[in-house]
Amino acid sequence: MFWLYFFGLSLLCIIARVYVRLYKVSHVPKEIETEGFELQGRKLQREYLVVYLLAVAADWLQGPYVYALYEQYGFDKAQIGFLFVAGFGSSGIFGTFVGSSADRFGRKRLCLVYGLLYSISCITKHFPNFIILLVGRLLGGISTSILFSSFESWLVSEHNKRLLPGWLLSEIFAKAQFGNGLIAILAGQVANVLASSFGKVAPFDASIIILSIMSLMIYLKWDENYGDSRKEANVGFHFALHSLFAEQRIWLLGVFQSCFESVMYIFVFMWTPALQITSTTIPHGLVFSCFMVALMLGSCTFTILEGYIEVVQLLRISFIVAAVVFIVAISSSTLWAVFFSFVLFETICGIFFPSMAVLRAKTIPNEYRSTIMNLFRVPLNFIVLIVLLADWSVSTTFGVCVFLTVVAIFSHHLYLCQREVQNVREKTVSNDA
């Protein structure tokens, strides 16, 4: 039956993608061509998407065999858990300093550092030594912080520098999320083939090759851009922190982003035990593929809906639906009800990521973009750490997810109120002038 659901979701995704292609062709503003923006826009889109998809491919290749490799080396569950926790802790602690370095020394340089550090992290997987593997996890946590901040910061800065239209940024983010889902499915299959043929460390070696290609593309194709390069990294961090708390809209955005992404990471760890409560025969690889197709479907849904609904309102709907999803998961003991609620959640994630990226681009100042984006990840990492270390039951953990989505809904509502207040002030100032 899961194959049927996979093909059904895939068919829906193909139909949505075809509609998106037709929809975008008919809705691209005519003046774009005459003003010569289209050529520059497509060039930026290619430059970013090729590099970004290589970056996430290197990340996805490693996912399926991290736990299995540690287990093969003879580490017990507690030691493996500590290694995973170290990765999240590293991202939370060092991520903020990484962000300020990107703003000061350049986003291109930090993306190259991502390639280097993640490659070293992959090399450590060849050694069945706990300390060496721990160093690899710490480097992996830092690399993850760069992946989820510096790449996007580079894109937004280049988009603004080239004076490109706003709709193009939304399109790039949507395509990036669609490609991310597709890459996840392909990477999982490639990792399986490599591990079966050459051993469980082979996917990590393949990741090094992809990271090398990605780094070469960045070096040859990307221009450098900065936040505020005049300030020292620690001074830049101080100013970013001040900017975060001085502007209410920014920290409210950080609250609902951290809450929702915490839920997403908790879900990654919990969907398997949640489904196994309802059935012991779960085809995990196929279920994961269904989730990734749903993620792609969500990115297409974002592209379609953003022409009719404001991005900030799409986020409100996403948070409300996510809360309902986990209430269903807690209250139902039927496999299909839980499975389809999870599919719906992944579709919501596909809407959330491009929506959030567009909102960040409008809200966060360019001078400290990478720093602030990494500050947002600090509570996210520690929330996930607490939940994982607590080792609660599935229903209790999903209850926490409901609570976090409610907090996201409330902080999002305050964000909207603050935005309305600012709009009124700007109108008043305009009328007085």
TAVENKA-V712709 format. One record per backbone hydrogen bond with DSSP energy under -1.0 kcal/mol. CO is the residue of the C=O (numbers start at 1). NH is the residue of the N-H. If there is no record, write none. Layout:
co | nh
CO | NH
CO | NH
This chain:
co | nh
1 | 5
2 | 6
3 | 7
4 | 8
5 | 9
6 | 10
7 | 11
8 | 12
9 | 13
10 | 14
11 | 15
12 | 16
13 | 17
14 | 18
15 | 19
16 | 20
17 | 21
18 | 22
19 | 23
20 | 24
21 | 25
22 | 26
23 | 27
24 | 28
29 | 32
30 | 34
31 | 35
32 | 37
33 | 36
37 | 41
38 | 42
39 | 43
40 | 44
41 | 45
42 | 46
43 | 47
44 | 48
45 | 49
46 | 50
48 | 52
49 | 53
50 | 54
51 | 55
52 | 56
53 | 57
54 | 58
55 | 59
56 | 60
57 | 61
62 | 65
65 | 69
66 | 70
67 | 71
68 | 72
69 | 73
70 | 75
71 | 74
76 | 80
77 | 81
78 | 82
79 | 83
80 | 84
81 | 85
82 | 86
83 | 87
84 | 88
85 | 89
86 | 90
87 | 91
88 | 92
89 | 93
90 | 94
91 | 95
94 | 98
95 | 99
96 | 100
97 | 101
98 | 102
99 | 103
100 | 104
101 | 105
102 | 106
103 | 227
106 | 110
107 | 111
108 | 112
109 | 113
110 | 114
111 | 115
112 | 116
113 | 117
114 | 118
115 | 119
116 | 120
117 | 121
118 | 122
119 | 123
120 | 124
122 | 125
123 | 126
124 | 127
127 | 129
129 | 133
130 | 134
131 | 135
132 | 136
133 | 137
134 | 138
135 | 139
136 | 140
137 | 141
138 | 142
139 | 143
140 | 144
141 | 145
142 | 146
143 | 147
144 | 148
146 | 149
146 | 150
146 | 151
149 | 153
150 | 154
151 | 155
152 | 156
153 | 157
154 | 158
155 | 159
156 | 160
157 | 161
158 | 162
159 | 164
160 | 163
166 | 170
167 | 171
168 | 172
169 | 173
170 | 174
171 | 175
172 | 176
173 | 177
174 | 178
175 | 179
176 | 180
177 | 181
178 | 182
179 | 183
180 | 184
181 | 185
182 | 186
183 | 187
184 | 188
185 | 189
186 | 190
187 | 191
188 | 192
189 | 193
190 | 194
191 | 195
192 | 196
193 | 197
194 | 198
195 | 199
199 | 202
201 | 205
202 | 206
203 | 207
204 | 208
205 | 209
206 | 210
207 | 211
208 | 212
209 | 213
210 | 214
211 | 215
212 | 216
213 | 217
214 | 218
215 | 219
216 | 220
217 | 221
218 | 222
225 | 107
228 | 231
232 | 236
233 | 237
234 | 238
235 | 239
236 | 240
237 | 241
238 | 242
239 | 243
240 | 244
241 | 245
242 | 246
243 | 247
247 | 251
248 | 252
249 | 253
250 | 254
251 | 255
252 | 256
253 | 257
254 | 258
255 | 259
256 | 260
257 | 261
258 | 262
259 | 263
260 | 264
261 | 265
262 | 266
263 | 267
264 | 268
265 | 269
266 | 270
267 | 271
270 | 274
271 | 275
272 | 276
273 | 277
275 | 279
282 | 284
283 | 287
284 | 288
285 | 289
286 | 290
287 | 291
288 | 292
289 | 293
290 | 294
291 | 295
292 | 296
293 | 297
294 | 298
295 | 299
296 | 300
297 | 301
298 | 302
299 | 303
300 | 304
301 | 305
302 | 306
305 | 308
305 | 309
310 | 314
311 | 315
312 | 316
313 | 317
314 | 318
315 | 319
316 | 320
317 | 321
318 | 322
319 | 323
320 | 324
321 | 325
322 | 326
323 | 327
324 | 328
325 | 329
326 | 330
327 | 331
328 | 332
334 | 338
335 | 339
336 | 340
337 | 341
338 | 342
339 | 343
340 | 344
341 | 345
342 | 346
343 | 347
344 | 348
345 | 349
346 | 350
347 | 351
348 | 352
349 | 353
351 | 355
352 | 356
353 | 357
354 | 358
355 | 359
356 | 360
357 | 361
358 | 362
359 | 363
360 | 364
365 | 368
366 | 369
367 | 228
368 | 372
369 | 373
370 | 374
371 | 375
372 | 376
375 | 378
377 | 381
378 | 382
379 | 383
380 | 384
381 | 385
382 | 386
383 | 387
384 | 388
385 | 389
386 | 390
387 | 391
393 | 397
394 | 398
395 | 399
396 | 400
397 | 401
398 | 402
399 | 403
400 | 404
401 | 405
402 | 406
403 | 407
404 | 408
405 | 409
406 | 410
407 | 411
408 | 412
409 | 413
410 | 414
411 | 415
412 | 416
413 | 417
414 | 418
415 | 419
416 | 420
417 | 421
418 | 422
419 | 423
420 | 424
421 | 425
422 | 426
423 | 427
424 | 428
425 | 429
426 | 430
427 | 431
428 | 432
429 | 433
